[in-house]
Structure formats: structure tokens, C-alpha cells
């Protein structure tokens, strides 16, 4: 009697449970812990041929197809040369700051790059691995906890910048990560509760995702940036992620230290955060760019091909052949369609795999992928390089008067229609 080729494939009920189970967002403690505990656990089903599939009972065939579809749309997070560079910088900063016992202000990290480059996925993966290591140091216990309290141990706190950010809404978003109960508070009280929560929960790094939601022509957003800078004095490592950080104005008053290759922000000059600036220590951020794949050198071509090989190994299509994504003109085709952008490439292949299953073709080729439209974000040419951010030039205030708020981006309403002739 031959061995069941699907011995490791769960039943439909188990697969449905895997698909339908709640997935809380990672900007809550429960959601972050769920992400940290389940990342990378999806194991693809065994490979079988179309002939083997045809001999399966209809029920098991349906189980396998559902599991294959689940596998094909959840491509693995692979380390690329670009993400490895970002990971090294974040790891160096996380470990250095976590072991630092003297500095009142810990330097932070800014992770910039265009959309779909995997900034959030990369930062989350590195921070989750750091939390695994940090929890193991003391058997998952918080050595700073107070006896009789129920403080969570959260070495990493992941928070998204609110769509319309104010200092108050940012404080509330941080407190919401811990599900902290709070009464109606003033901003100074909220800030103090944030400081207490970060300390009591043993937070070592605070990730602020989507920092590009801040626009420096809005007064509230300028106040939020001041609050972010003040948070660096709370003995946590700030990790800011966003699209095109150099172009947002976040570094409008910064200077680049050529020796340390860090952006140095001067001390706060205002009391926008209600006297929270307890030290005049300059705030330092190291900025790293998450770039795209290139196809202009033998090593770059090999790196891209290796990435495609990792995807090919993960896919489960019945008629897939060795080299389906890596041989012939397919690498050049995929580079042209995606511009080397990881997110766009993944979406193209995942959608193509679904079409391959639905159509019964069960393989990927150029003809099939030509019919996959991946939206307006598909680049006609490889994305432009962002190897080094240009140093912002601070505006010079006019002599004899205080510098006002920049109103160049303000919405003054629709223009009046031209008068009829």
C-alpha cells in the first residue's frame, strides 16, 4: 500500500480554522504577540503532480486546493541584500541602546523608502526577533515589574501614527497598544501616563509606523514631531518608518554629522510638549533607506534570481517546472513588470498563482502574467535610487520679525472660475 502523499495536509476544518481565526492588528499588545508567535509558521503542503491530484478523493482534493491557495498568496518574507542592510542597522541600534546604562537620550532609527518596499515587514521581523532574544534573557519576566501589579512585559511597542495626528491622539495610540484604561486627561497628564506605561511595561523600542502621515505645514503635526523628539528621553529606542522621510520636512532643522552619519536634531525651542524637554541633549537619528532590486551587475542579477528561487520553492502549482521563475527570460520579465520592488513582485506572482489555479494551467509564464493587472503602482521603469538623502536646507527667517508657520501647502479652496468672455 503506497504512502498517502497528503499525510501532512490538515483537514478542511483545520485549514478553515487557520484561515478564519482572529488576526488582531499588531498595533495592540495582543496583535503584536500574535504576529511574533506565528510569523513564519506556515509550512507549504507536499508537492504532488497533476496525475496524483487527479487520483485523490474529491474531499481531499478540495482540502489540498484550499491549502495550496493559502500557501500561494502568503509568500515568505525573504531576506534580501537591501533588507539585510536595514536589519543590521536596526539590530546594532537596538542592542546598543538596550545595553546602554548611562545616556539620558537614546539615538533612534528612521527607515525610509518608497511604497511597497517592505519597510513595515522588515522592521517588524527584526523587532520580533529582538524581543524573542530579550525575553529569553530573564525567562520572559520583567525585572522592573512592581510586585502586586499586572503590567505586561512588552519589550517592543508597535504604534501607527494616526491619520490626523495631534500630540493627544499619538499619546492615546501609544496607550491603546497596552489597552490602558484612562479617564479624561489633559495633554501633560497623557504624556506622563505614556512615560509611565513605557517604563512599567519594560518597553525597549517604540516603533512609530507611517510617520509620513505627518505634514510639517500643519501646526498639529509640528507639535507631534516635537513630542516624538521628546519621547527619545524616555529610555526607549524610537524606530520611525515611512515613505520618503527626507522629503517630509521632519529633518527641516537637522544637520547631518558626517563622522557618525547621523541626523542631529537640535534641542526643542518651544514648550509645545508642556515642559517635557528635561534635557538639552541633542536628538540623533540614523536614517537607512530600504531600496529595490537592481539588474545592472552580475551580483545584482544573482540576488534577484535567488529571491525568485525562494518564491518558486514556496509556490504549490501542479504543473510547475524547475526554473519556472528563474530560467529563460522570466527574470528580466519579472524585473520589468515589478521594477525590482518586492511588494509589487509579490503581488504579481500571488495573483498569477491564483489565476493559474482558477484556469487549470497550474504554472506561471509570461502569457499568463500578461493578463494580471497589479494597479497604478506598477512602475514603467525600475524605481529611482534613494541611496543618500539630501541634507535639508533650513529656511532663513526674515530679520526683525518672528518666523511664521509655512503656509505654502495650505488649502485655500478652489480657484475662482474665469469670467465668461
Backbone torsions as a table, in degrees:
resi	resn	phi	psi	omega
1	UNK	NA	126.2	-177.3
2	UNK	-74.4	151.6	-179.8
3	UNK	-70.7	140.2	-179.9
4	UNK	-65.1	119.2	-179.7
5	UNK	-68.2	-13.8	-178.6
6	UNK	-110.8	27.4	-177.2
7	UNK	-59.3	-30.5	-177.8
8	UNK	-93.4	2.8	-178.2
9	UNK	-88.9	124.6	179.6
10	UNK	-68.1	164.6	178.0
11	UNK	-72.1	167.9	179.7
12	UNK	-58.1	-38.5	-179.7
13	UNK	-62.5	-42.0	179.0
14	UNK	-67.6	-40.0	178.6
15	UNK	-65.1	-42.8	178.8
16	UNK	-61.5	-38.5	177.8
17	UNK	-64.1	-39.0	178.3
18	UNK	-64.2	-39.3	-177.6
19	UNK	-76.3	-40.8	-170.3
20	UNK	-91.9	-7.5	-177.9
21	UNK	-63.5	147.9	-177.9
22	UNK	-60.3	139.7	177.0
23	UNK	-124.4	85.2	-178.6
24	UNK	-62.0	147.7	-178.7
25	UNK	-69.0	146.9	-173.4
26	UNK	-73.9	0.2	176.2
27	UNK	-87.7	17.2	167.6
28	UNK	-123.1	159.5	-179.8
29	UNK	-60.2	-44.1	179.8
30	UNK	-63.4	-42.2	-179.7
31	UNK	-66.4	-40.7	178.7
32	UNK	-65.2	-42.4	179.5
33	UNK	-65.8	-36.1	176.2
34	UNK	-63.2	-44.8	178.1
35	UNK	-61.7	-46.7	-176.7
36	UNK	-62.5	-36.9	-175.8
37	UNK	-81.5	-23.4	-172.7
38	UNK	-110.6	-5.7	-176.8
39	UNK	-62.4	134.6	175.8
40	UNK	73.5	12.8	-176.4
41	UNK	-89.8	-12.4	-178.1
42	UNK	-70.9	118.2	179.3
43	UNK	-106.1	121.5	-178.8
44	UNK	-61.2	153.8	177.4
45	UNK	-70.3	166.9	177.4
46	UNK	-61.0	152.4	175.1
47	UNK	-80.1	133.6	173.6
48	UNK	-135.5	161.3	179.8
49	UNK	-86.8	167.8	177.7
50	UNK	-62.6	-34.6	178.9
51	UNK	-66.5	-42.2	177.4
52	UNK	-63.9	-41.4	178.3
53	UNK	-59.9	-40.6	-178.4
54	UNK	-66.9	-23.3	-179.9
55	UNK	-87.7	-3.8	-179.3
56	UNK	-75.2	153.2	171.7
57	UNK	-63.4	147.8	-176.9
58	UNK	-53.8	-37.5	-178.9
59	UNK	-66.0	-46.6	-179.5
60	UNK	-69.9	-30.6	176.4
61	UNK	-63.1	-42.8	178.5
62	UNK	-65.7	-37.6	177.2
63	UNK	-60.7	-47.3	-178.3
64	UNK	-63.8	-41.9	-179.4
65	UNK	-62.6	-40.2	178.7
66	UNK	-65.2	-41.3	-180.0
67	UNK	-69.1	-38.0	176.7
68	UNK	-63.3	-41.9	179.7
69	UNK	-64.0	-42.0	177.1
70	UNK	-60.0	-41.5	179.8
71	UNK	-66.6	-43.4	-173.4
72	UNK	-70.7	-24.5	179.7
73	UNK	-95.3	-6.0	177.3
74	UNK	-114.6	74.9	-178.9
75	UNK	-68.9	146.9	-176.0
76	UNK	-70.2	149.5	173.2
77	UNK	-80.6	107.3	-178.4
78	UNK	-99.3	147.6	174.1
79	UNK	-78.8	128.0	176.4
80	UNK	-110.9	165.3	175.3
81	UNK	-56.3	-33.5	-179.5
82	UNK	-72.1	-45.8	-179.7
83	UNK	-70.2	-29.9	177.4
84	UNK	-64.1	-39.1	177.0
85	UNK	-61.8	-45.6	179.2
86	UNK	-64.2	-42.3	-178.6
87	UNK	-62.2	-39.6	179.7
88	UNK	-62.7	-42.4	-179.4
89	UNK	-65.3	-45.6	-178.9
90	UNK	-65.0	-44.6	179.8
91	UNK	-61.1	-41.9	179.0
92	UNK	-61.3	-42.0	-178.8
93	UNK	-71.8	-43.0	-179.7
94	UNK	-61.0	-48.3	-178.2
95	UNK	-68.9	-41.4	179.1
96	UNK	-62.7	-44.4	-179.7
97	UNK	-70.1	-38.3	-178.4
98	UNK	-64.6	-30.4	-179.3
99	UNK	-93.1	-6.7	-179.5
100	UNK	-75.8	125.3	-177.3
101	UNK	-116.0	10.3	-176.1
102	UNK	-126.2	-33.0	-173.0
103	UNK	-74.1	132.0	178.4
104	UNK	-75.8	-19.1	-178.9
105	UNK	-130.3	122.6	-177.0
106	UNK	-96.4	131.9	178.5
107	UNK	-65.0	152.0	-177.0
108	UNK	-115.2	-176.4	-177.8
109	UNK	-128.1	137.7	168.5
110	UNK	-115.2	126.8	177.4
111	UNK	-111.1	111.0	-176.0
112	UNK	-113.7	167.0	177.6
113	UNK	155.4	160.9	176.7
114	UNK	-64.0	172.1	179.5
115	UNK	-67.7	156.5	176.5
116	UNK	68.0	15.1	179.7
117	UNK	-91.7	-3.3	176.3
118	UNK	87.1	29.5	-178.8
119	UNK	-64.0	-51.2	-177.8
120	UNK	-64.3	-41.5	179.8
121	UNK	-63.3	-41.8	-179.2
122	UNK	-66.8	-48.2	-179.7
123	UNK	-62.1	-43.2	-179.3
124	UNK	-62.4	-42.7	-179.1
125	UNK	-63.2	-45.6	-179.4
126	UNK	-64.7	-43.2	-178.3
127	UNK	-68.0	-36.4	177.7
128	UNK	-64.7	-40.7	177.9
129	UNK	-64.8	-38.6	176.7
130	UNK	-63.2	-42.4	-179.6
131	UNK	-63.9	-40.1	175.7
132	UNK	-55.2	-47.4	-178.9
133	UNK	-65.1	-43.4	-175.1
134	UNK	-67.7	-39.1	179.0
135	UNK	-65.7	-34.1	-179.3
136	UNK	-69.5	-19.0	-178.8
137	UNK	-63.5	-33.7	-176.0
138	UNK	-133.2	41.0	176.7
139	UNK	51.0	40.7	176.1
140	UNK	64.8	17.6	177.8
141	UNK	-102.1	150.2	177.7
142	UNK	-93.6	108.3	-176.6
143	UNK	-65.6	-17.2	-179.4
144	UNK	-94.6	4.3	-177.1
145	UNK	-69.0	151.7	179.9
146	UNK	-98.3	131.4	-177.8
147	UNK	-58.9	135.3	179.1
148	UNK	91.8	-4.5	178.8
149	UNK	-103.0	166.3	-178.9
150	UNK	-116.5	33.6	-179.2
151	UNK	-63.3	134.6	175.5
152	UNK	-72.2	152.2	174.2
153	UNK	-100.7	109.2	-173.3
154	UNK	-131.3	82.2	178.8
155	UNK	-58.0	-28.9	178.2
156	UNK	-120.0	131.8	172.3
157	UNK	-118.6	125.2	-176.6
158	UNK	-110.7	119.6	-174.3
159	UNK	-133.2	137.9	173.6
160	UNK	-96.0	137.8	175.5
161	UNK	-63.5	129.6	179.0
162	UNK	-59.4	152.7	-178.4
163	UNK	-59.0	-49.4	173.3
164	UNK	-110.4	95.5	-168.9
165	UNK	-87.2	140.8	168.1
166	UNK	-136.5	162.5	176.2
167	UNK	-55.2	-37.8	-179.3
168	UNK	-67.5	-44.5	-178.5
169	UNK	-67.7	-33.4	176.8
170	UNK	-66.7	-43.7	176.5
171	UNK	-58.7	-43.2	-179.8
172	UNK	-65.0	-37.2	178.6
173	UNK	-64.8	-40.0	177.7
174	UNK	-64.9	-44.1	179.7
175	UNK	-67.5	-32.9	178.6
176	UNK	-64.3	-28.2	177.4
177	UNK	-56.6	-38.3	-178.6
178	UNK	-94.3	2.9	-175.3
179	UNK	54.8	41.5	-177.3
180	UNK	-73.3	127.0	175.0
181	UNK	-77.1	137.1	-178.6
182	UNK	-150.4	145.9	174.0
183	UNK	-88.7	-179.5	178.3
184	UNK	-64.9	123.7	-173.6
185	UNK	-128.5	156.6	169.8
186	UNK	-79.7	166.8	179.6
187	UNK	-59.9	-46.0	177.9
188	UNK	-58.1	-37.4	178.4
189	UNK	-67.7	-39.2	177.4
190	UNK	-63.0	-43.0	179.7
191	UNK	-62.1	-42.0	179.0
192	UNK	-65.6	-37.6	178.3
193	UNK	-67.9	-35.8	175.1
194	UNK	-61.1	-47.0	179.6
195	UNK	-59.2	-42.9	179.9
196	UNK	-66.4	-40.0	-178.8
197	UNK	-65.9	-43.4	179.1
198	UNK	-60.9	-39.4	179.2
199	UNK	-72.1	-47.7	-174.0
200	UNK	-67.4	-30.3	-179.3
201	UNK	-91.2	5.1	176.0
202	UNK	67.3	34.0	-177.4
203	UNK	-71.6	127.9	176.6
204	UNK	-102.4	-27.5	179.7
205	UNK	-143.3	135.9	177.4
206	UNK	-114.3	114.6	178.8
207	UNK	-92.8	122.5	175.3
208	UNK	-110.0	102.7	-175.4
209	UNK	-88.1	154.1	178.9
210	UNK	60.4	44.1	178.5
211	UNK	-64.2	-16.9	178.8
212	UNK	-68.2	-6.2	174.3
213	UNK	-70.2	-16.8	177.4
214	UNK	-78.0	138.4	175.8
215	UNK	-127.7	117.9	-168.0
216	UNK	-72.3	-3.8	175.8
217	UNK	-84.1	-6.1	177.7
218	UNK	-99.2	133.8	-177.2
219	UNK	-62.2	-40.2	179.6
220	UNK	-61.1	-39.6	-179.0
221	UNK	-69.6	-33.2	174.4
222	UNK	-63.8	-39.2	177.5
223	UNK	-66.5	-36.8	177.6
224	UNK	-63.3	-42.2	178.2
225	UNK	-62.1	-40.5	176.4
226	UNK	-61.4	-39.7	177.9
227	UNK	-64.7	-42.1	178.6
228	UNK	-58.8	-44.5	179.0
229	UNK	-63.1	-38.1	179.5
230	UNK	-67.9	-30.9	179.5
231	UNK	-62.0	-20.5	179.4
232	UNK	-65.9	-16.5	177.8
233	UNK	-87.1	5.2	-177.9
234	UNK	-96.2	18.1	178.8
235	UNK	61.0	37.6	172.5
236	UNK	-127.4	153.1	175.0
237	UNK	-87.9	120.8	177.2
238	UNK	-88.1	130.9	175.6
239	UNK	-122.6	109.8	-179.0
240	UNK	-102.3	130.9	177.4
241	UNK	-123.0	142.7	179.5
242	UNK	-179.6	168.2	179.0
243	UNK	-83.7	128.1	172.9
244	UNK	51.0	55.3	-179.7
245	UNK	-57.3	-41.0	-179.7
246	UNK	-59.9	-27.0	-177.5
247	UNK	-91.1	2.4	-175.7
248	UNK	-88.1	-16.1	-174.5
249	UNK	91.4	3.3	179.4
250	UNK	-64.9	-25.0	-177.4
251	UNK	-106.6	27.2	-171.8
252	UNK	-63.6	-27.3	-179.8
253	UNK	-109.7	9.1	-173.8
254	UNK	-88.0	160.3	170.7
255	UNK	-127.0	148.4	-179.1
256	UNK	-94.6	121.9	177.1
257	UNK	-81.4	110.0	-176.1
258	UNK	-65.3	-28.4	-177.8
259	UNK	-74.0	-46.7	-178.0
260	UNK	-93.5	-10.7	-177.2
261	UNK	58.0	35.9	178.4
262	UNK	-119.0	155.1	174.5
263	UNK	-89.5	126.6	-176.3
264	UNK	-107.0	118.9	177.9
265	UNK	-98.0	132.4	-179.7
266	UNK	-69.4	164.3	176.6
267	UNK	-59.1	153.6	178.6
268	UNK	-64.5	138.2	-179.4
269	UNK	-101.3	-9.0	-176.4
270	UNK	-115.0	173.5	175.8
271	UNK	-106.9	33.3	-176.2
272	UNK	-62.3	-27.5	179.4
273	UNK	-104.6	27.4	168.9
274	UNK	57.8	54.3	172.9
275	UNK	73.4	16.5	-178.7
276	UNK	-72.4	-18.8	-178.7
277	UNK	-73.8	90.5	-174.6
278	UNK	-91.0	-5.9	179.7
279	UNK	-139.7	152.8	177.9
280	UNK	-95.4	14.0	179.3
281	UNK	-63.9	134.4	177.5
282	UNK	-68.1	148.8	179.7
283	UNK	-96.8	133.4	-175.9
284	UNK	-120.6	135.3	174.4
285	UNK	-127.1	136.1	170.8
286	UNK	-100.2	126.5	-177.9
287	UNK	-105.4	134.3	178.0
288	UNK	-129.8	140.1	-176.7
289	UNK	-102.4	131.3	174.8
290	UNK	-93.8	108.8	-171.4
291	UNK	-93.8	-179.7	179.6
292	UNK	-103.7	169.2	173.2
293	UNK	-68.1	148.7	175.6
294	UNK	-120.0	170.9	-176.6
295	UNK	-143.1	41.5	-172.3
296	UNK	-118.7	-1.5	175.9
297	UNK	-138.8	158.9	177.6
298	UNK	-56.2	-40.0	-179.8
299	UNK	-67.5	-40.3	179.1
300	UNK	-63.9	-41.1	178.4
301	UNK	-63.4	-41.9	179.0
302	UNK	-64.4	-40.7	178.6
303	UNK	-60.8	-43.5	180.0
304	UNK	-67.1	-41.0	179.2
305	UNK	-64.8	-39.7	176.8
306	UNK	-60.8	-39.8	178.5
307	UNK	-63.6	-43.5	177.4
308	UNK	-62.6	-36.8	178.6
309	UNK	-62.9	-40.0	177.6
310	UNK	-62.4	-39.8	177.3
311	UNK	-67.0	-43.8	-179.5
312	UNK	-60.0	-40.8	179.6
313	UNK	-63.7	-27.4	-176.5
314	UNK	-84.7	-33.2	-175.2
315	UNK	-65.1	149.4	177.6
316	UNK	-126.5	88.5	175.6
317	UNK	-120.4	136.6	-168.9
318	UNK	-67.1	-29.2	-176.4
319	UNK	-111.8	19.5	179.2
320	UNK	-69.9	138.1	177.8
321	UNK	-109.6	156.0	176.4
322	UNK	-59.5	131.7	-178.0
323	UNK	84.9	14.9	-178.4
324	UNK	-55.5	-38.3	-179.0
325	UNK	-105.7	-10.8	-169.5
326	UNK	-115.7	-5.5	-176.5
327	UNK	-110.6	166.8	178.2
328	UNK	62.7	-138.9	-179.3
329	UNK	-93.7	4.3	-175.4
330	UNK	-62.1	-42.7	177.9
331	UNK	-58.4	-43.8	178.8
332	UNK	-63.9	-39.0	178.5
333	UNK	-62.4	-47.7	-178.6
334	UNK	-66.4	-35.3	175.6
335	UNK	-64.1	-42.4	-179.7
336	UNK	-65.6	-40.2	-178.5
337	UNK	-70.8	-34.9	-173.4
338	UNK	-102.4	-15.3	-173.6
339	UNK	66.1	14.9	-178.8
340	UNK	79.6	8.9	-178.9
341	UNK	-85.4	122.9	-172.7
342	UNK	-58.9	-45.8	-176.7
343	UNK	-64.6	-41.6	-179.9
344	UNK	-69.1	-41.3	177.3
345	UNK	-59.5	-44.8	-179.3
346	UNK	-63.9	-40.4	179.6
347	UNK	-66.9	-40.0	178.7
348	UNK	-61.1	-46.2	-177.0
349	UNK	-72.1	-40.4	179.2
350	UNK	-63.6	-43.8	177.7
351	UNK	-66.3	-38.7	178.1
352	UNK	-63.5	-38.1	179.4
353	UNK	-64.9	-38.3	176.9
354	UNK	-64.7	-43.0	178.1
355	UNK	-63.4	-37.6	178.9
356	UNK	-62.8	-38.3	177.0
357	UNK	-71.5	-45.1	-176.9
358	UNK	-63.9	-36.9	-177.4
359	UNK	-84.6	-12.4	-177.7
360	UNK	82.7	3.0	-179.7
361	UNK	-74.9	-33.3	171.3
362	UNK	57.9	31.3	173.3
363	UNK	-159.6	163.2	178.4
364	UNK	-109.0	134.3	172.5
365	UNK	-149.7	174.2	-175.9
366	UNK	-62.1	-39.4	-178.3
367	UNK	-61.1	-42.4	179.0
368	UNK	-68.7	-45.0	-176.8
369	UNK	-69.1	-23.1	176.1
370	UNK	-60.9	-26.3	-179.9
371	UNK	-86.7	-0.6	-179.7
372	UNK	-95.6	118.0	176.8
373	UNK	-99.4	123.9	-175.5
374	UNK	-108.8	17.1	169.5
375	UNK	96.9	-179.9	-173.9
376	UNK	-68.5	-16.3	-175.1
377	UNK	-82.6	-3.0	178.6
378	UNK	-68.7	119.4	-176.8
379	UNK	-78.3	142.6	174.7
380	UNK	-73.9	-31.5	177.7
381	UNK	-129.4	161.1	176.3
382	UNK	-53.8	143.7	-177.6
383	UNK	-59.2	148.8	-178.9
384	UNK	-67.8	150.0	-178.8
385	UNK	-75.4	148.1	175.5
386	UNK	-131.5	53.7	-172.3
387	UNK	-66.2	-37.1	-178.1
388	UNK	-145.7	125.6	-178.2
389	UNK	-72.6	140.9	176.9
390	UNK	-73.9	140.0	-179.2
391	UNK	-71.2	127.1	-178.3
392	UNK	-67.2	145.5	178.7
393	UNK	-98.7	114.3	-178.1
394	UNK	-67.6	142.2	178.2
395	UNK	-73.1	142.2	-179.6
396	UNK	-93.6	120.2	179.1
397	UNK	-69.1	150.6	178.0
398	UNK	-70.1	142.4	-179.3
399	UNK	-67.4	140.7	173.0
400	UNK	87.5	0.1	178.2
401	UNK	-148.9	153.7	-179.5
402	UNK	-72.3	146.5	179.2
403	UNK	-73.3	125.9	-179.7
404	UNK	-87.8	176.3	179.0
405	UNK	-73.0	140.1	179.0
406	UNK	-70.2	120.4	-177.2
407	UNK	-110.8	15.0	-173.5
408	UNK	-65.2	-27.5	-178.9
409	UNK	-99.4	5.5	-178.2
410	UNK	-65.4	147.2	177.6
411	UNK	-89.7	112.3	-179.5
412	UNK	-97.4	13.6	178.2
413	UNK	89.5	171.2	-177.9
414	UNK	-68.5	147.4	176.0
415	UNK	-68.3	149.9	177.9
416	UNK	-68.5	140.9	178.8
417	UNK	-69.7	143.2	-179.9
418	UNK	-64.1	143.7	-177.9
419	UNK	-66.1	144.7	180.0
420	UNK	-69.9	138.0	-178.1
421	UNK	-78.4	NA	NA
